[in-house]
Amino acid sequence: MFGIGFGELLVILLVCLLLFGANRLPEIGKSLGEGIREFKRALKEGSDAPSKDQPEDKKKS
């Protein structure tokens, strides 16, 4: 897990608790989750769109 042990993770969570307070932590977690979800959705939609580098099909008359 990125070289972070249990002790380091506990210290990080304690600092977040002190900085933001117990009432704000669920809101921050929810916002972070929604942001990640939106980012993944945008990446997926972006890969489905045709690239400008690819030639378009020419219509035969």
PDB file as gemmi writes it, atoms N, CA and C in Angstrom:
CRYST1    1.000    1.000    1.000  90.00  90.00  90.00 P 1                      
ATOM      1  N   MET A   1       0.845  -1.189   0.000  1.00  0.00           N  
ATOM      2  CA  MET A   1       0.000   0.000   0.000  1.00  0.00           C  
ATOM      3  C   MET A   1       0.876   1.234   0.000  1.00  0.00           C  
ATOM      4  N   PHE A   2       1.631   1.443  -1.052  1.00  0.00           N  
ATOM      5  CA  PHE A   2       2.479   2.615  -1.239  1.00  0.00           C  
ATOM      6  C   PHE A   2       3.539   2.762  -0.158  1.00  0.00           C  
ATOM      7  N   GLY A   3       3.902   1.706   0.498  1.00  0.00           N  
ATOM      8  CA  GLY A   3       4.940   1.752   1.513  1.00  0.00           C  
ATOM      9  C   GLY A   3       4.501   2.429   2.803  1.00  0.00           C  
ATOM     10  N   ILE A   4       3.199   2.618   2.986  1.00  0.00           N  
ATOM     11  CA  ILE A   4       2.685   3.242   4.209  1.00  0.00           C  
ATOM     12  C   ILE A   4       2.244   2.130   5.149  1.00  0.00           C  
ATOM     13  N   GLY A   5       2.815   2.127   6.320  1.00  0.00           N  
ATOM     14  CA  GLY A   5       2.454   1.132   7.314  1.00  0.00           C  
ATOM     15  C   GLY A   5       1.253   1.570   8.128  1.00  0.00           C  
ATOM     16  N   PHE A   6       0.852   0.710   9.048  1.00  0.00           N  
ATOM     17  CA  PHE A   6      -0.313   0.996   9.878  1.00  0.00           C  
ATOM     18  C   PHE A   6      -0.083   2.225  10.751  1.00  0.00           C  
ATOM     19  N   GLY A   7       1.104   2.371  11.310  1.00  0.00           N  
ATOM     20  CA  GLY A   7       1.406   3.512  12.169  1.00  0.00           C  
ATOM     21  C   GLY A   7       1.339   4.838  11.430  1.00  0.00           C  
ATOM     22  N   GLU A   8       1.909   4.866  10.216  1.00  0.00           N  
ATOM     23  CA  GLU A   8       1.868   6.097   9.416  1.00  0.00           C  
ATOM     24  C   GLU A   8       0.443   6.451   9.011  1.00  0.00           C  
ATOM     25  N   LEU A   9      -0.332   5.431   8.645  1.00  0.00           N  
ATOM     26  CA  LEU A   9      -1.717   5.658   8.274  1.00  0.00           C  
ATOM     27  C   LEU A   9      -2.518   6.201   9.453  1.00  0.00           C  
ATOM     28  N   LEU A  10      -2.269   5.683  10.616  1.00  0.00           N  
ATOM     29  CA  LEU A  10      -2.950   6.151  11.820  1.00  0.00           C  
ATOM     30  C   LEU A  10      -2.607   7.615  12.113  1.00  0.00           C  
ATOM     31  N   VAL A  11      -1.349   7.990  11.941  1.00  0.00           N  
ATOM     32  CA  VAL A  11      -0.939   9.379  12.164  1.00  0.00           C  
ATOM     33  C   VAL A  11      -1.611  10.303  11.152  1.00  0.00           C  
ATOM     34  N   ILE A  12      -1.669   9.888   9.888  1.00  0.00           N  
ATOM     35  CA  ILE A  12      -2.316  10.697   8.856  1.00  0.00           C  
ATOM     36  C   ILE A  12      -3.791  10.899   9.180  1.00  0.00           C  
ATOM     37  N   LEU A  13      -4.476   9.844   9.573  1.00  0.00           N  
ATOM     38  CA  LEU A  13      -5.887   9.955   9.920  1.00  0.00           C  
ATOM     39  C   LEU A  13      -6.104  10.844  11.148  1.00  0.00           C  
ATOM     40  N   LEU A  14      -5.219  10.768  12.113  1.00  0.00           N  
ATOM     41  CA  LEU A  14      -5.317  11.604  13.303  1.00  0.00           C  
ATOM     42  C   LEU A  14      -5.124  13.081  12.956  1.00  0.00           C  
ATOM     43  N   VAL A  15      -4.170  13.374  12.078  1.00  0.00           N  
ATOM     44  CA  VAL A  15      -3.946  14.758  11.649  1.00  0.00           C  
ATOM     45  C   VAL A  15      -5.169  15.277  10.893  1.00  0.00           C  
ATOM     46  N   CYS A  16      -5.753  14.465  10.019  1.00  0.00           N  
ATOM     47  CA  CYS A  16      -6.972  14.866   9.301  1.00  0.00           C  
ATOM     48  C   CYS A  16      -8.111  15.129  10.271  1.00  0.00           C  
ATOM     49  N   LEU A  17      -8.226  14.305  11.277  1.00  0.00           N  
ATOM     50  CA  LEU A  17      -9.271  14.487  12.279  1.00  0.00           C  
ATOM     51  C   LEU A  17      -9.082  15.799  13.029  1.00  0.00           C  
ATOM     52  N   LEU A  18      -7.848  16.122  13.363  1.00  0.00           N  
ATOM     53  CA  LEU A  18      -7.578  17.373  14.074  1.00  0.00           C  
ATOM     54  C   LEU A  18      -7.794  18.591  13.179  1.00  0.00           C  
ATOM     55  N   LEU A  19      -7.424  18.494  11.914  1.00  0.00           N  
ATOM     56  CA  LEU A  19      -7.557  19.633  11.008  1.00  0.00           C  
ATOM     57  C   LEU A  19      -9.011  19.921  10.633  1.00  0.00           C  
ATOM     58  N   PHE A  20      -9.763  18.896  10.312  1.00  0.00           N  
ATOM     59  CA  PHE A  20     -11.100  19.090   9.763  1.00  0.00           C  
ATOM     60  C   PHE A  20     -12.221  18.842  10.767  1.00  0.00           C  
ATOM     61  N   GLY A  21     -11.979  18.084  11.799  1.00  0.00           N  
ATOM     62  CA  GLY A  21     -13.019  17.777  12.772  1.00  0.00           C  
ATOM     63  C   GLY A  21     -13.805  16.544  12.366  1.00  0.00           C  
ATOM     64  N   ALA A  22     -14.451  15.951  13.346  1.00  0.00           N  
ATOM     65  CA  ALA A  22     -15.170  14.694  13.127  1.00  0.00           C  
ATOM     66  C   ALA A  22     -16.407  14.888  12.250  1.00  0.00           C  
ATOM     67  N   ASN A  23     -17.008  16.051  12.285  1.00  0.00           N  
ATOM     68  CA  ASN A  23     -18.226  16.274  11.497  1.00  0.00           C  
ATOM     69  C   ASN A  23     -17.938  16.453  10.018  1.00  0.00           C  
ATOM     70  N   ARG A  24     -16.780  16.980   9.669  1.00  0.00           N  
ATOM     71  CA  ARG A  24     -16.454  17.256   8.269  1.00  0.00           C  
ATOM     72  C   ARG A  24     -15.839  16.061   7.544  1.00  0.00           C  
ATOM     73  N   LEU A  25     -15.275  15.100   8.255  1.00  0.00           N  
ATOM     74  CA  LEU A  25     -14.602  13.976   7.594  1.00  0.00           C  
ATOM     75  C   LEU A  25     -15.520  13.170   6.669  1.00  0.00           C  
ATOM     76  N   PRO A  26     -16.757  12.851   7.068  1.00  0.00           N  
ATOM     77  CA  PRO A  26     -17.627  12.129   6.116  1.00  0.00           C  
ATOM     78  C   PRO A  26     -17.932  12.940   4.861  1.00  0.00           C  
ATOM     79  N   GLU A  27     -18.094  14.256   5.008  1.00  0.00           N  
ATOM     80  CA  GLU A  27     -18.346  15.110   3.848  1.00  0.00           C  
ATOM     81  C   GLU A  27     -17.146  15.107   2.906  1.00  0.00           C  
ATOM     82  N   ILE A  28     -15.956  15.180   3.470  1.00  0.00           N  
ATOM     83  CA  ILE A  28     -14.737  15.181   2.668  1.00  0.00           C  
ATOM     84  C   ILE A  28     -14.579  13.847   1.941  1.00  0.00           C  
ATOM     85  N   GLY A  29     -14.848  12.753   2.635  1.00  0.00           N  
ATOM     86  CA  GLY A  29     -14.767  11.431   2.013  1.00  0.00           C  
ATOM     87  C   GLY A  29     -15.765  11.271   0.879  1.00  0.00           C  
ATOM     88  N   LYS A  30     -16.976  11.773   1.085  1.00  0.00           N  
ATOM     89  CA  LYS A  30     -17.999  11.693   0.049  1.00  0.00           C  
ATOM     90  C   LYS A  30     -17.590  12.513  -1.171  1.00  0.00           C  
ATOM     91  N   SER A  31     -17.099  13.712  -0.947  1.00  0.00           N  
ATOM     92  CA  SER A  31     -16.665  14.572  -2.049  1.00  0.00           C  
ATOM     93  C   SER A  31     -15.501  13.953  -2.814  1.00  0.00           C  
ATOM     94  N   LEU A  32     -14.570  13.369  -2.085  1.00  0.00           N  
ATOM     95  CA  LEU A  32     -13.429  12.718  -2.717  1.00  0.00           C  
ATOM     96  C   LEU A  32     -13.884  11.527  -3.563  1.00  0.00           C  
ATOM     97  N   GLY A  33     -14.803  10.734  -3.052  1.00  0.00           N  
ATOM     98  CA  GLY A  33     -15.331   9.597  -3.799  1.00  0.00           C  
ATOM     99  C   GLY A  33     -16.069  10.023  -5.056  1.00  0.00           C  
ATOM    100  N   GLU A  34     -16.879  11.081  -4.950  1.00  0.00           N  
ATOM    101  CA  GLU A  34     -17.593  11.583  -6.120  1.00  0.00           C  
ATOM    102  C   GLU A  34     -16.621  12.131  -7.162  1.00  0.00           C  
ATOM    103  N   GLY A  35     -15.578  12.792  -6.705  1.00  0.00           N  
ATOM    104  CA  GLY A  35     -14.583  13.323  -7.635  1.00  0.00           C  
ATOM    105  C   GLY A  35     -13.860  12.219  -8.390  1.00  0.00           C  
ATOM    106  N   ILE A  36     -13.485  11.172  -7.689  1.00  0.00           N  
ATOM    107  CA  ILE A  36     -12.805  10.038  -8.327  1.00  0.00           C  
ATOM    108  C   ILE A  36     -13.746   9.353  -9.312  1.00  0.00           C  
ATOM    109  N   ARG A  37     -15.001   9.176  -8.920  1.00  0.00           N  
ATOM    110  CA  ARG A  37     -15.991   8.550  -9.794  1.00  0.00           C  
ATOM    111  C   ARG A  37     -16.191   9.377 -11.070  1.00  0.00           C  
ATOM    112  N   GLU A  38     -16.290  10.705 -10.923  1.00  0.00           N  
ATOM    113  CA  GLU A  38     -16.453  11.590 -12.076  1.00  0.00           C  
ATOM    114  C   GLU A  38     -15.224  11.547 -12.985  1.00  0.00           C  
ATOM    115  N   PHE A  39     -14.047  11.498 -12.385  1.00  0.00           N  
ATOM    116  CA  PHE A  39     -12.805  11.422 -13.160  1.00  0.00           C  
ATOM    117  C   PHE A  39     -12.758  10.135 -13.976  1.00  0.00           C  
ATOM    118  N   LYS A  40     -13.114   9.007 -13.372  1.00  0.00           N  
ATOM    119  CA  LYS A  40     -13.120   7.732 -14.088  1.00  0.00           C  
ATOM    120  C   LYS A  40     -14.140   7.748 -15.222  1.00  0.00           C  
ATOM    121  N   ARG A  41     -15.309   8.352 -14.975  1.00  0.00           N  
ATOM    122  CA  ARG A  41     -16.343   8.424 -16.001  1.00  0.00           C  
ATOM    123  C   ARG A  41     -15.871   9.291 -17.173  1.00  0.00           C  
ATOM    124  N   ALA A  42     -15.200  10.395 -16.868  1.00  0.00           N  
ATOM    125  CA  ALA A  42     -14.698  11.270 -17.920  1.00  0.00           C  
ATOM    126  C   ALA A  42     -13.608  10.576 -18.735  1.00  0.00           C  
ATOM    127  N   LEU A  43     -12.752   9.809 -18.088  1.00  0.00           N  
ATOM    128  CA  LEU A  43     -11.733   9.060 -18.824  1.00  0.00           C  
ATOM    129  C   LEU A  43     -12.366   8.039 -19.749  1.00  0.00           C  
ATOM    130  N   LYS A  44     -13.399   7.366 -19.262  1.00  0.00           N  
ATOM    131  CA  LYS A  44     -14.073   6.359 -20.076  1.00  0.00           C  
ATOM    132  C   LYS A  44     -14.760   7.011 -21.267  1.00  0.00           C  
ATOM    133  N   GLU A  45     -15.452   8.119 -21.057  1.00  0.00           N  
ATOM    134  CA  GLU A  45     -16.132   8.805 -22.144  1.00  0.00           C  
ATOM    135  C   GLU A  45     -15.122   9.382 -23.132  1.00  0.00           C  
ATOM    136  N   GLY A  46     -14.002   9.841 -22.636  1.00  0.00           N  
ATOM    137  CA  GLY A  46     -12.980  10.403 -23.511  1.00  0.00           C  
ATOM    138  C   GLY A  46     -12.353   9.359 -24.407  1.00  0.00           C  
ATOM    139  N   SER A  47     -12.222   8.142 -23.926  1.00  0.00           N  
ATOM    140  CA  SER A  47     -11.625   7.092 -24.743  1.00  0.00           C  
ATOM    141  C   SER A  47     -12.612   6.556 -25.770  1.00  0.00           C  
ATOM    142  N   ASP A  48     -13.913   6.730 -25.555  1.00  0.00           N  
ATOM    143  CA  ASP A  48     -14.929   6.283 -26.511  1.00  0.00           C  
ATOM    144  C   ASP A  48     -15.052   7.245 -27.684  1.00  0.00           C  
ATOM    145  N   ALA A  49     -14.715   8.504 -27.495  1.00  0.00           N  
ATOM    146  CA  ALA A  49     -14.841   9.510 -28.553  1.00  0.00           C  
ATOM    147  C   ALA A  49     -13.770   9.273 -29.610  1.00  0.00           C  
ATOM    148  N   PRO A  50     -14.100   9.514 -30.885  1.00  0.00           N  
ATOM    149  CA  PRO A  50     -13.096   9.337 -31.937  1.00  0.00           C  
ATOM    150  C   PRO A  50     -11.986  10.370 -31.817  1.00  0.00           C  
ATOM    151  N   SER A  51     -10.808   9.965 -32.149  1.00  0.00           N  
ATOM    152  CA  SER A  51      -9.653  10.839 -32.062  1.00  0.00           C  
ATOM    153  C   SER A  51      -9.559  11.712 -33.297  1.00  0.00           C  
ATOM    154  N   LYS A  52      -8.969  12.897 -33.168  1.00  0.00           N  
ATOM    155  CA  LYS A  52      -8.790  13.795 -34.302  1.00  0.00           C  
ATOM    156  C   LYS A  52      -7.720  13.268 -35.254  1.00  0.00           C  
ATOM    157  N   ASP A  53      -6.849  12.404 -34.763  1.00  0.00           N  
ATOM    158  CA  ASP A  53      -5.769  11.867 -35.585  1.00  0.00           C  
ATOM    159  C   ASP A  53      -6.262  10.814 -36.568  1.00  0.00           C  
ATOM    160  N   GLN A  54      -7.401  10.205 -36.284  1.00  0.00           N  
ATOM    161  CA  GLN A  54      -7.910   9.162 -37.146  1.00  0.00           C  
ATOM    162  C   GLN A  54      -8.644   9.791 -38.332  1.00  0.00           C  
ATOM    163  N   PRO A  55      -8.413   9.294 -39.543  1.00  0.00           N  
ATOM    164  CA  PRO A  55      -9.104   9.860 -40.714  1.00  0.00           C  
ATOM    165  C   PRO A  55     -10.588   9.498 -40.683  1.00  0.00           C  
ATOM    166  N   GLU A  56     -11.403  10.406 -41.179  1.00  0.00           N  
ATOM    167  CA  GLU A  56     -12.837  10.158 -41.233  1.00  0.00           C  
ATOM    168  C   GLU A  56     -13.152   9.349 -42.485  1.00  0.00           C  
ATOM    169  N   ASP A  57     -14.231   8.584 -42.420  1.00  0.00           N  
ATOM    170  CA  ASP A  57     -14.664   7.821 -43.582  1.00  0.00           C  
ATOM    171  C   ASP A  57     -15.215   8.785 -44.626  1.00  0.00           C  
ATOM    172  N   LYS A  58     -14.736   8.652 -45.838  1.00  0.00           N  
ATOM    173  CA  LYS A  58     -15.216   9.527 -46.917  1.00  0.00           C  
ATOM    174  C   LYS A  58     -16.422   8.882 -47.569  1.00  0.00           C  
ATOM    175  N   LYS A  59     -17.416   9.708 -47.826  1.00  0.00           N  
ATOM    176  CA  LYS A  59     -18.628   9.213 -48.481  1.00  0.00           C  
ATOM    177  C   LYS A  59     -18.361   9.051 -49.969  1.00  0.00           C  
ATOM    178  N   LYS A  60     -18.831   7.944 -50.515  1.00  0.00           N  
ATOM    179  CA  LYS A  60     -18.696   7.693 -51.955  1.00  0.00           C  
ATOM    180  C   LYS A  60     -19.922   8.231 -52.656  1.00  0.00           C  
ATOM    181  N   SER A  61     -19.702   8.997 -53.710  1.00  0.00           N  
ATOM    182  CA  SER A  61     -20.824   9.581 -54.458  1.00  0.00           C  
ATOM    183  C   SER A  61     -21.119   8.790 -55.688  1.00  0.00           C  
TER     184      SER A  61                                                      
END                                                                             
